[in-house]
Amino acid sequence: MDTALLGYDYQPVDIPWIAPAYKPTPRFPANKTEPQVSFAELSTKFPATLDSTISVEVARPEKVRNWSDAEKAKQEEVLWD
């Protein structure tokens, strides 16, 4: 398809996001925490059926920034049963 024959043609301009001159480096490593329990050591076997209760303990990651006491008091933690 020739766009010039259709009656419109765009001005050729550089598109900087196609080939950026630099590659930004991440501020933090992508996965710095290691799993606490290997998949083979889990007591719950997956896939699980819907007629049984599943309980999984997940390690909480450390906070990246320091929170003030006021911010900690405002923060709400939600736990599901």
PDB file of N, CA, C and O in Angstrom:
ATOM      1  N   MET A   1       0.842  -1.162   0.000  1.00  0.00           N
ATOM      2  CA  MET A   1       0.000   0.000   0.000  1.00  0.00           C
ATOM      3  C   MET A   1       0.897   1.237   0.000  1.00  0.00           C
ATOM      4  O   MET A   1       1.780   1.385   0.845  1.00  0.00           O
ATOM      5  N   ASP A   2       0.659   2.086  -0.930  1.00  0.00           N
ATOM      6  CA  ASP A   2       1.428   3.316  -1.051  1.00  0.00           C
ATOM      7  C   ASP A   2       0.586   4.463  -0.498  1.00  0.00           C
ATOM      8  O   ASP A   2      -0.433   4.833  -1.080  1.00  0.00           O
ATOM      9  N   THR A   3       1.021   5.019   0.627  1.00  0.00           N
ATOM     10  CA  THR A   3       0.246   6.087   1.260  1.00  0.00           C
ATOM     11  C   THR A   3       0.265   7.373   0.443  1.00  0.00           C
ATOM     12  O   THR A   3      -0.667   8.171   0.539  1.00  0.00           O
ATOM     13  N   ALA A   4       1.300   7.589  -0.353  1.00  0.00           N
ATOM     14  CA  ALA A   4       1.363   8.797  -1.181  1.00  0.00           C
ATOM     15  C   ALA A   4       0.273   8.768  -2.251  1.00  0.00           C
ATOM     16  O   ALA A   4      -0.297   9.808  -2.580  1.00  0.00           O
ATOM     17  N   LEU A   5      -0.025   7.582  -2.801  1.00  0.00           N
ATOM     18  CA  LEU A   5      -1.086   7.474  -3.801  1.00  0.00           C
ATOM     19  C   LEU A   5      -2.468   7.677  -3.178  1.00  0.00           C
ATOM     20  O   LEU A   5      -3.405   8.087  -3.863  1.00  0.00           O
ATOM     21  N   LEU A   6      -2.594   7.394  -1.890  1.00  0.00           N
ATOM     22  CA  LEU A   6      -3.872   7.600  -1.214  1.00  0.00           C
ATOM     23  C   LEU A   6      -4.117   9.062  -0.865  1.00  0.00           C
ATOM     24  O   LEU A   6      -5.230   9.427  -0.485  1.00  0.00           O
ATOM     25  N   GLY A   7      -3.104   9.894  -0.986  1.00  0.00           N
ATOM     26  CA  GLY A   7      -3.298  11.316  -0.777  1.00  0.00           C
ATOM     27  C   GLY A   7      -2.765  11.841   0.540  1.00  0.00           C
ATOM     28  O   GLY A   7      -2.940  13.020   0.851  1.00  0.00           O
ATOM     29  N   TYR A   8      -2.127  11.003   1.306  1.00  0.00           N
ATOM     30  CA  TYR A   8      -1.518  11.514   2.529  1.00  0.00           C
ATOM     31  C   TYR A   8      -0.164  10.851   2.713  1.00  0.00           C
ATOM     32  O   TYR A   8       0.028   9.679   2.389  1.00  0.00           O
ATOM     33  N   ASP A   9       0.754  11.618   3.234  1.00  0.00           N
ATOM     34  CA  ASP A   9       2.102  11.124   3.477  1.00  0.00           C
ATOM     35  C   ASP A   9       2.641  11.880   4.682  1.00  0.00           C
ATOM     36  O   ASP A   9       2.518  13.102   4.769  1.00  0.00           O
ATOM     37  N   TYR A  10       3.234  11.149   5.600  1.00  0.00           N
ATOM     38  CA  TYR A  10       3.743  11.762   6.816  1.00  0.00           C
ATOM     39  C   TYR A  10       5.186  12.195   6.635  1.00  0.00           C
ATOM     40  O   TYR A  10       5.949  11.589   5.883  1.00  0.00           O
ATOM     41  N   GLN A  11       5.539  13.254   7.339  1.00  0.00           N
ATOM     42  CA  GLN A  11       6.907  13.750   7.312  1.00  0.00           C
ATOM     43  C   GLN A  11       7.805  12.734   8.015  1.00  0.00           C
ATOM     44  O   GLN A  11       7.468  12.273   9.105  1.00  0.00           O
ATOM     45  N   PRO A  12       8.937  12.377   7.415  1.00  0.00           N
ATOM     46  CA  PRO A  12       9.829  11.423   8.083  1.00  0.00           C
ATOM     47  C   PRO A  12      10.516  12.074   9.285  1.00  0.00           C
ATOM     48  O   PRO A  12      11.272  13.035   9.134  1.00  0.00           O
ATOM     49  N   VAL A  13      10.249  11.548  10.458  1.00  0.00           N
ATOM     50  CA  VAL A  13      10.850  12.053  11.690  1.00  0.00           C
ATOM     51  C   VAL A  13      11.444  10.876  12.460  1.00  0.00           C
ATOM     52  O   VAL A  13      11.075   9.721  12.251  1.00  0.00           O
ATOM     53  N   ASP A  14      12.374  11.205  13.355  1.00  0.00           N
ATOM     54  CA  ASP A  14      12.965  10.174  14.198  1.00  0.00           C
ATOM     55  C   ASP A  14      11.951   9.739  15.252  1.00  0.00           C
ATOM     56  O   ASP A  14      11.185  10.552  15.769  1.00  0.00           O
ATOM     57  N   ILE A  15      11.960   8.450  15.559  1.00  0.00           N
ATOM     58  CA  ILE A  15      11.116   7.905  16.617  1.00  0.00           C
ATOM     59  C   ILE A  15      12.057   7.406  17.706  1.00  0.00           C
ATOM     60  O   ILE A  15      12.578   6.296  17.603  1.00  0.00           O
ATOM     61  N   PRO A  16      12.287   8.208  18.754  1.00  0.00           N
ATOM     62  CA  PRO A  16      13.324   7.878  19.732  1.00  0.00           C
ATOM     63  C   PRO A  16      13.013   6.659  20.587  1.00  0.00           C
ATOM     64  O   PRO A  16      13.946   6.041  21.102  1.00  0.00           O
ATOM     65  N   TRP A  17      11.754   6.281  20.764  1.00  0.00           N
ATOM     66  CA  TRP A  17      11.448   5.169  21.657  1.00  0.00           C
ATOM     67  C   TRP A  17      11.642   3.814  20.991  1.00  0.00           C
ATOM     68  O   TRP A  17      11.612   2.787  21.669  1.00  0.00           O
ATOM     69  N   ILE A  18      11.841   3.789  19.675  1.00  0.00           N
ATOM     70  CA  ILE A  18      12.080   2.506  19.013  1.00  0.00           C
ATOM     71  C   ILE A  18      13.487   2.002  19.314  1.00  0.00           C
ATOM     72  O   ILE A  18      13.658   0.821  19.619  1.00  0.00           O
ATOM     73  N   ALA A  19      14.476   2.848  19.239  1.00  0.00           N
ATOM     74  CA  ALA A  19      15.859   2.464  19.528  1.00  0.00           C
ATOM     75  C   ALA A  19      16.452   3.501  20.473  1.00  0.00           C
ATOM     76  O   ALA A  19      17.118   4.432  20.020  1.00  0.00           O
ATOM     77  N   PRO A  20      16.223   3.358  21.790  1.00  0.00           N
ATOM     78  CA  PRO A  20      16.745   4.372  22.711  1.00  0.00           C
ATOM     79  C   PRO A  20      18.266   4.346  22.761  1.00  0.00           C
ATOM     80  O   PRO A  20      18.891   3.300  22.586  1.00  0.00           O
ATOM     81  N   ALA A  21      18.845   5.509  23.002  1.00  0.00           N
ATOM     82  CA  ALA A  21      20.300   5.633  23.042  1.00  0.00           C
ATOM     83  C   ALA A  21      20.865   5.056  24.330  1.00  0.00           C
ATOM     84  O   ALA A  21      22.050   4.729  24.387  1.00  0.00           O
ATOM     85  N   TYR A  22      20.055   4.926  25.351  1.00  0.00           N
ATOM     86  CA  TYR A  22      20.518   4.400  26.631  1.00  0.00           C
ATOM     87  C   TYR A  22      19.509   3.379  27.143  1.00  0.00           C
ATOM     88  O   TYR A  22      18.351   3.369  26.724  1.00  0.00           O
ATOM     89  N   LYS A  23      19.951   2.539  28.032  1.00  0.00           N
ATOM     90  CA  LYS A  23      19.064   1.576  28.670  1.00  0.00           C
ATOM     91  C   LYS A  23      19.021   1.914  30.157  1.00  0.00           C
ATOM     92  O   LYS A  23      20.052   1.831  30.826  1.00  0.00           O
ATOM     93  N   PRO A  24      17.872   2.290  30.690  1.00  0.00           N
ATOM     94  CA  PRO A  24      17.817   2.660  32.098  1.00  0.00           C
ATOM     95  C   PRO A  24      18.106   1.455  32.986  1.00  0.00           C
ATOM     96  O   PRO A  24      17.665   0.341  32.703  1.00  0.00           O
ATOM     97  N   THR A  25      18.851   1.692  34.061  1.00  0.00           N
ATOM     98  CA  THR A  25      19.165   0.615  34.988  1.00  0.00           C
ATOM     99  C   THR A  25      18.137   0.614  36.113  1.00  0.00           C
ATOM    100  O   THR A  25      17.717   1.680  36.562  1.00  0.00           O
ATOM    101  N   PRO A  26      17.732  -0.547  36.570  1.00  0.00           N
ATOM    102  CA  PRO A  26      16.752  -0.589  37.654  1.00  0.00           C
ATOM    103  C   PRO A  26      17.365  -0.107  38.960  1.00  0.00           C
ATOM    104  O   PRO A  26      18.550  -0.317  39.219  1.00  0.00           O
ATOM    105  N   ARG A  27      16.542   0.542  39.779  1.00  0.00           N
ATOM    106  CA  ARG A  27      17.027   1.043  41.064  1.00  0.00           C
ATOM    107  C   ARG A  27      17.244  -0.092  42.048  1.00  0.00           C
ATOM    108  O   ARG A  27      18.147  -0.029  42.883  1.00  0.00           O
ATOM    109  N   PHE A  28      16.423  -1.129  41.955  1.00  0.00           N
ATOM    110  CA  PHE A  28      16.515  -2.262  42.855  1.00  0.00           C
ATOM    111  C   PHE A  28      16.600  -3.537  42.022  1.00  0.00           C
ATOM    112  O   PHE A  28      16.066  -3.580  40.914  1.00  0.00           O
ATOM    113  N   PRO A  29      17.248  -4.555  42.522  1.00  0.00           N
ATOM    114  CA  PRO A  29      17.272  -5.816  41.781  1.00  0.00           C
ATOM    115  C   PRO A  29      15.852  -6.358  41.602  1.00  0.00           C
ATOM    116  O   PRO A  29      14.981  -6.123  42.439  1.00  0.00           O
ATOM    117  N   ALA A  30      15.633  -7.069  40.526  1.00  0.00           N
ATOM    118  CA  ALA A  30      14.296  -7.549  40.215  1.00  0.00           C
ATOM    119  C   ALA A  30      13.789  -8.533  41.264  1.00  0.00           C
ATOM    120  O   ALA A  30      12.622  -8.465  41.651  1.00  0.00           O
ATOM    121  N   ASN A  31      14.627  -9.434  41.726  1.00  0.00           N
ATOM    122  CA  ASN A  31      14.190 -10.426  42.703  1.00  0.00           C
ATOM    123  C   ASN A  31      15.305 -10.631  43.708  1.00  0.00           C
ATOM    124  O   ASN A  31      16.154 -11.504  43.527  1.00  0.00           O
ATOM    125  N   LYS A  32      15.312  -9.836  44.764  1.00  0.00           N
ATOM    126  CA  LYS A  32      16.400  -9.934  45.720  1.00  0.00           C
ATOM    127  C   LYS A  32      16.083 -10.870  46.874  1.00  0.00           C
ATOM    128  O   LYS A  32      16.989 -11.259  47.611  1.00  0.00           O
ATOM    129  N   THR A  33      14.817 -11.242  47.050  1.00  0.00           N
ATOM    130  CA  THR A  33      14.467 -12.149  48.130  1.00  0.00           C
ATOM    131  C   THR A  33      14.424 -13.579  47.618  1.00  0.00           C
ATOM    132  O   THR A  33      13.909 -13.844  46.532  1.00  0.00           O
ATOM    133  N   GLU A  34      14.956 -14.477  48.388  1.00  0.00           N
ATOM    134  CA  GLU A  34      14.934 -15.892  48.044  1.00  0.00           C
ATOM    135  C   GLU A  34      13.753 -16.541  48.755  1.00  0.00           C
ATOM    136  O   GLU A  34      13.397 -16.117  49.855  1.00  0.00           O
ATOM    137  N   PRO A  35      13.139 -17.552  48.158  1.00  0.00           N
ATOM    138  CA  PRO A  35      12.025 -18.206  48.832  1.00  0.00           C
ATOM    139  C   PRO A  35      12.496 -18.898  50.102  1.00  0.00           C
ATOM    140  O   PRO A  35      13.578 -19.485  50.136  1.00  0.00           O
ATOM    141  N   GLN A  36      11.678 -18.825  51.143  1.00  0.00           N
ATOM    142  CA  GLN A  36      12.030 -19.431  52.421  1.00  0.00           C
ATOM    143  C   GLN A  36      11.894 -20.951  52.374  1.00  0.00           C
ATOM    144  O   GLN A  36      12.677 -21.663  53.003  1.00  0.00           O
ATOM    145  N   VAL A  37      10.911 -21.448  51.639  1.00  0.00           N
ATOM    146  CA  VAL A  37      10.652 -22.879  51.558  1.00  0.00           C
ATOM    147  C   VAL A  37      10.639 -23.268  50.094  1.00  0.00           C
ATOM    148  O   VAL A  37      10.029 -22.588  49.270  1.00  0.00           O
ATOM    149  N   SER A  38      11.308 -24.353  49.773  1.00  0.00           N
ATOM    150  CA  SER A  38      11.288 -24.791  48.384  1.00  0.00           C
ATOM    151  C   SER A  38       9.928 -25.399  48.071  1.00  0.00           C
ATOM    152  O   SER A  38       9.188 -25.770  48.982  1.00  0.00           O
ATOM    153  N   PHE A  39       9.601 -25.500  46.807  1.00  0.00           N
ATOM    154  CA  PHE A  39       8.298 -26.002  46.394  1.00  0.00           C
ATOM    155  C   PHE A  39       8.125 -27.457  46.811  1.00  0.00           C
ATOM    156  O   PHE A  39       7.006 -27.880  47.104  1.00  0.00           O
ATOM    157  N   ALA A  40       9.205 -28.232  46.843  1.00  0.00           N
ATOM    158  CA  ALA A  40       9.127 -29.643  47.213  1.00  0.00           C
ATOM    159  C   ALA A  40       8.825 -29.830  48.696  1.00  0.00           C
ATOM    160  O   ALA A  40       8.306 -30.879  49.078  1.00  0.00           O
ATOM    161  N   GLU A  41       9.131 -28.856  49.539  1.00  0.00           N
ATOM    162  CA  GLU A  41       8.933 -28.977  50.981  1.00  0.00           C
ATOM    163  C   GLU A  41       7.546 -28.535  51.442  1.00  0.00           C
ATOM    164  O   GLU A  41       7.237 -28.647  52.628  1.00  0.00           O
ATOM    165  N   LEU A  42       6.710 -28.040  50.544  1.00  0.00           N
ATOM    166  CA  LEU A  42       5.382 -27.586  50.940  1.00  0.00           C
ATOM    167  C   LEU A  42       4.524 -28.763  51.376  1.00  0.00           C
ATOM    168  O   LEU A  42       4.570 -29.832  50.766  1.00  0.00           O
ATOM    169  N   SER A  43       3.739 -28.567  52.437  1.00  0.00           N
ATOM    170  CA  SER A  43       2.852 -29.632  52.894  1.00  0.00           C
ATOM    171  C   SER A  43       1.586 -29.690  52.045  1.00  0.00           C
ATOM    172  O   SER A  43       0.966 -30.749  51.942  1.00  0.00           O
ATOM    173  N   THR A  44       1.196 -28.591  51.445  1.00  0.00           N
ATOM    174  CA  THR A  44       0.024 -28.556  50.580  1.00  0.00           C
ATOM    175  C   THR A  44       0.442 -28.944  49.174  1.00  0.00           C
ATOM    176  O   THR A  44       1.392 -28.389  48.621  1.00  0.00           O
ATOM    177  N   LYS A  45      -0.262 -29.885  48.613  1.00  0.00           N
ATOM    178  CA  LYS A  45       0.043 -30.342  47.257  1.00  0.00           C
ATOM    179  C   LYS A  45      -0.891 -29.648  46.275  1.00  0.00           C
ATOM    180  O   LYS A  45      -2.103 -29.600  46.481  1.00  0.00           O
ATOM    181  N   PHE A  46      -0.328 -29.126  45.237  1.00  0.00           N
ATOM    182  CA  PHE A  46      -1.103 -28.449  44.211  1.00  0.00           C
ATOM    183  C   PHE A  46      -1.109 -29.298  42.957  1.00  0.00           C
ATOM    184  O   PHE A  46      -0.112 -29.976  42.711  1.00  0.00           O
ATOM    185  N   PRO A  47      -2.121 -29.314  42.170  1.00  0.00           N
ATOM    186  CA  PRO A  47      -3.382 -28.584  42.271  1.00  0.00           C
ATOM    187  C   PRO A  47      -4.243 -29.160  43.388  1.00  0.00           C
ATOM    188  O   PRO A  47      -4.254 -30.371  43.608  1.00  0.00           O
ATOM    189  N   ALA A  48      -4.953 -28.305  44.082  1.00  0.00           N
ATOM    190  CA  ALA A  48      -5.799 -28.700  45.201  1.00  0.00           C
ATOM    191  C   ALA A  48      -7.260 -28.680  44.765  1.00  0.00           C
ATOM    192  O   ALA A  48      -7.637 -27.971  43.833  1.00  0.00           O
ATOM    193  N   THR A  49      -8.064 -29.465  45.454  1.00  0.00           N
ATOM    194  CA  THR A  49      -9.492 -29.490  45.151  1.00  0.00           C
ATOM    195  C   THR A  49     -10.199 -28.399  45.946  1.00  0.00           C
ATOM    196  O   THR A  49      -9.649 -27.859  46.906  1.00  0.00           O
ATOM    197  N   LEU A  50     -11.411 -28.084  45.540  1.00  0.00           N
ATOM    198  CA  LEU A  50     -12.154 -27.005  46.179  1.00  0.00           C
ATOM    199  C   LEU A  50     -12.831 -27.435  47.474  1.00  0.00           C
ATOM    200  O   LEU A  50     -13.359 -26.585  48.190  1.00  0.00           O
ATOM    201  N   ASP A  51     -12.834 -28.726  47.799  1.00  0.00           N
ATOM    202  CA  ASP A  51     -13.504 -29.179  49.017  1.00  0.00           C
ATOM    203  C   ASP A  51     -12.572 -29.209  50.227  1.00  0.00           C
ATOM    204  O   ASP A  51     -12.992 -29.618  51.309  1.00  0.00           O
ATOM    205  N   SER A  52     -11.332 -28.789  50.069  1.00  0.00           N
ATOM    206  CA  SER A  52     -10.393 -28.792  51.189  1.00  0.00           C
ATOM    207  C   SER A  52      -9.924 -27.365  51.477  1.00  0.00           C
ATOM    208  O   SER A  52      -9.965 -26.493  50.608  1.00  0.00           O
ATOM    209  N   THR A  53      -9.478 -27.148  52.717  1.00  0.00           N
ATOM    210  CA  THR A  53      -8.967 -25.847  53.126  1.00  0.00           C
ATOM    211  C   THR A  53      -7.472 -25.793  52.863  1.00  0.00           C
ATOM    212  O   THR A  53      -6.747 -26.742  53.158  1.00  0.00           O
ATOM    213  N   ILE A  54      -7.018 -24.688  52.312  1.00  0.00           N
ATOM    214  CA  ILE A  54      -5.601 -24.514  52.006  1.00  0.00           C
ATOM    215  C   ILE A  54      -5.077 -23.369  52.860  1.00  0.00           C
ATOM    216  O   ILE A  54      -5.673 -22.293  52.905  1.00  0.00           O
ATOM    217  N   SER A  55      -3.975 -23.604  53.527  1.00  0.00           N
ATOM    218  CA  SER A  55      -3.342 -22.574  54.339  1.00  0.00           C
ATOM    219  C   SER A  55      -1.885 -22.472  53.922  1.00  0.00           C
ATOM    220  O   SER A  55      -1.147 -23.457  53.973  1.00  0.00           O
ATOM    221  N   VAL A  56      -1.478 -21.296  53.516  1.00  0.00           N
ATOM    222  CA  VAL A  56      -0.115 -21.076  53.042  1.00  0.00           C
ATOM    223  C   VAL A  56       0.461 -19.901  53.806  1.00  0.00           C
ATOM    224  O   VAL A  56      -0.206 -18.880  53.974  1.00  0.00           O
ATOM    225  N   GLU A  57       1.687 -20.034  54.269  1.00  0.00           N
ATOM    226  CA  GLU A  57       2.362 -18.959  54.977  1.00  0.00           C
ATOM    227  C   GLU A  57       3.338 -18.293  54.009  1.00  0.00           C
ATOM    228  O   GLU A  57       4.185 -18.960  53.414  1.00  0.00           O
ATOM    229  N   VAL A  58       3.214 -16.994  53.859  1.00  0.00           N
ATOM    230  CA  VAL A  58       4.041 -16.243  52.922  1.00  0.00           C
ATOM    231  C   VAL A  58       4.955 -15.324  53.714  1.00  0.00           C
ATOM    232  O   VAL A  58       4.500 -14.599  54.599  1.00  0.00           O
ATOM    233  N   ALA A  59       6.244 -15.355  53.397  1.00  0.00           N
ATOM    234  CA  ALA A  59       7.197 -14.480  54.074  1.00  0.00           C
ATOM    235  C   ALA A  59       6.971 -13.046  53.618  1.00  0.00           C
ATOM    236  O   ALA A  59       6.840 -12.789  52.421  1.00  0.00           O
ATOM    237  N   ARG A  60       6.924 -12.119  54.555  1.00  0.00           N
ATOM    238  CA  ARG A  60       6.711 -10.716  54.229  1.00  0.00           C
ATOM    239  C   ARG A  60       8.038 -10.080  53.844  1.00  0.00           C
ATOM    240  O   ARG A  60       9.024 -10.241  54.562  1.00  0.00           O
ATOM    241  N   PRO A  61       8.086  -9.367  52.734  1.00  0.00           N
ATOM    242  CA  PRO A  61       9.334  -8.706  52.344  1.00  0.00           C
ATOM    243  C   PRO A  61       9.632  -7.528  53.260  1.00  0.00           C
ATOM    244  O   PRO A  61       8.730  -6.929  53.845  1.00  0.00           O
ATOM    245  N   GLU A  62      10.891  -7.216  53.368  1.00  0.00           N
ATOM    246  CA  GLU A  62      11.280  -6.057  54.160  1.00  0.00           C
ATOM    247  C   GLU A  62      10.884  -4.788  53.414  1.00  0.00           C
ATOM    248  O   GLU A  62      10.901  -4.748  52.184  1.00  0.00           O
ATOM    249  N   LYS A  63      10.531  -3.760  54.165  1.00  0.00           N
ATOM    250  CA  LYS A  63      10.153  -2.495  53.550  1.00  0.00           C
ATOM    251  C   LYS A  63      11.392  -1.825  52.970  1.00  0.00           C
ATOM    252  O   LYS A  63      12.478  -1.887  53.546  1.00  0.00           O
ATOM    253  N   VAL A  64      11.210  -1.191  51.835  1.00  0.00           N
ATOM    254  CA  VAL A  64      12.321  -0.526  51.167  1.00  0.00           C
ATOM    255  C   VAL A  64      12.639   0.800  51.843  1.00  0.00           C
ATOM    256  O   VAL A  64      13.803   1.188  51.947  1.00  0.00           O
ATOM    257  N   ARG A  65      11.615   1.483  52.296  1.00  0.00           N
ATOM    258  CA  ARG A  65      11.847   2.781  52.921  1.00  0.00           C
ATOM    259  C   ARG A  65      11.482   2.719  54.397  1.00  0.00           C
ATOM    260  O   ARG A  65      10.757   1.821  54.824  1.00  0.00           O
ATOM    261  N   ASN A  66      11.972   3.651  55.157  1.00  0.00           N
ATOM    262  CA  ASN A  66      11.661   3.727  56.581  1.00  0.00           C
ATOM    263  C   ASN A  66      10.384   4.535  56.778  1.00  0.00           C
ATOM    264  O   ASN A  66      10.256   5.645  56.260  1.00  0.00           O
ATOM    265  N   TRP A  67       9.455   3.979  57.520  1.00  0.00           N
ATOM    266  CA  TRP A  67       8.185   4.635  57.790  1.00  0.00           C
ATOM    267  C   TRP A  67       8.266   5.324  59.141  1.00  0.00           C
ATOM    268  O   TRP A  67       8.894   4.821  60.073  1.00  0.00           O
ATOM    269  N   SER A  68       7.637   6.456  59.235  1.00  0.00           N
ATOM    270  CA  SER A  68       7.551   7.128  60.528  1.00  0.00           C
ATOM    271  C   SER A  68       6.471   6.433  61.362  1.00  0.00           C
ATOM    272  O   SER A  68       5.676   5.657  60.832  1.00  0.00           O
ATOM    273  N   ASP A  69       6.446   6.711  62.656  1.00  0.00           N
ATOM    274  CA  ASP A  69       5.457   6.085  63.531  1.00  0.00           C
ATOM    275  C   ASP A  69       4.035   6.488  63.147  1.00  0.00           C
ATOM    276  O   ASP A  69       3.110   5.684  63.260  1.00  0.00           O
ATOM    277  N   ALA A  70       3.856   7.731  62.693  1.00  0.00           N
ATOM    278  CA  ALA A  70       2.525   8.189  62.282  1.00  0.00           C
ATOM    279  C   ALA A  70       2.057   7.431  61.042  1.00  0.00           C
ATOM    280  O   ALA A  70       0.888   7.059  60.946  1.00  0.00           O
ATOM    281  N   GLU A  71       2.964   7.202  60.096  1.00  0.00           N
ATOM    282  CA  GLU A  71       2.598   6.456  58.895  1.00  0.00           C
ATOM    283  C   GLU A  71       2.292   4.999  59.224  1.00  0.00           C
ATOM    284  O   GLU A  71       1.391   4.406  58.631  1.00  0.00           O
ATOM    285  N   LYS A  72       3.031   4.422  60.157  1.00  0.00           N
ATOM    286  CA  LYS A  72       2.761   3.045  60.566  1.00  0.00           C
ATOM    287  C   LYS A  72       1.392   2.930  61.214  1.00  0.00           C
ATOM    288  O   LYS A  72       0.682   1.947  61.002  1.00  0.00           O
ATOM    289  N   ALA A  73       1.015   3.932  62.005  1.00  0.00           N
ATOM    290  CA  ALA A  73      -0.282   3.909  62.674  1.00  0.00           C
ATOM    291  C   ALA A  73      -1.422   4.058  61.667  1.00  0.00           C
ATOM    292  O   ALA A  73      -2.487   3.467  61.846  1.00  0.00           O
ATOM    293  N   LYS A  74      -1.205   4.847  60.606  1.00  0.00           N
ATOM    294  CA  LYS A  74      -2.243   5.050  59.599  1.00  0.00           C
ATOM    295  C   LYS A  74      -2.417   3.832  58.703  1.00  0.00           C
ATOM    296  O   LYS A  74      -3.508   3.595  58.184  1.00  0.00           O
ATOM    297  N   GLN A  75      -1.362   3.066  58.517  1.00  0.00           N
ATOM    298  CA  GLN A  75      -1.403   1.949  57.580  1.00  0.00           C
ATOM    299  C   GLN A  75      -2.302   0.844  58.117  1.00  0.00           C
ATOM    300  O   GLN A  75      -2.262   0.504  59.299  1.00  0.00           O
ATOM    301  N   GLU A  76      -3.107   0.297  57.230  1.00  0.00           N
ATOM    302  CA  GLU A  76      -4.043  -0.752  57.604  1.00  0.00           C
ATOM    303  C   GLU A  76      -3.575  -2.067  56.997  1.00  0.00           C
ATOM    304  O   GLU A  76      -3.225  -2.126  55.818  1.00  0.00           O
ATOM    305  N   GLU A  77      -3.571  -3.112  57.802  1.00  0.00           N
ATOM    306  CA  GLU A  77      -3.172  -4.431  57.322  1.00  0.00           C
ATOM    307  C   GLU A  77      -4.423  -5.286  57.220  1.00  0.00           C
ATOM    308  O   GLU A  77      -5.217  -5.347  58.158  1.00  0.00           O
ATOM    309  N   VAL A  78      -4.599  -5.947  56.080  1.00  0.00           N
ATOM    310  CA  VAL A  78      -5.783  -6.761  55.848  1.00  0.00           C
ATOM    311  C   VAL A  78      -5.358  -8.216  55.808  1.00  0.00           C
ATOM    312  O   VAL A  78      -4.483  -8.594  55.028  1.00  0.00           O
ATOM    313  N   LEU A  79      -5.978  -9.031  56.648  1.00  0.00           N
ATOM    314  CA  LEU A  79      -5.716 -10.466  56.677  1.00  0.00           C
ATOM    315  C   LEU A  79      -6.988 -11.194  56.274  1.00  0.00           C
ATOM    316  O   LEU A  79      -8.068 -10.891  56.780  1.00  0.00           O
ATOM    317  N   TRP A  80      -6.864 -12.152  55.365  1.00  0.00           N
ATOM    318  CA  TRP A  80      -8.015 -12.911  54.881  1.00  0.00           C
ATOM    319  C   TRP A  80      -8.010 -14.292  55.506  1.00  0.00           C
ATOM    320  O   TRP A  80      -6.955 -14.898  55.697  1.00  0.00           O
ATOM    321  N   ASP A  81      -9.191 -14.781  55.820  1.00  0.00           N
ATOM    322  CA  ASP A  81      -9.336 -16.152  56.318  1.00  0.00           C
ATOM    323  C   ASP A  81      -9.781 -17.057  55.207  1.00  0.00           C
ATOM    324  O   ASP A  81      -9.962 -18.255  55.421  1.00  0.00           O
TER     325      ASP A  81
END
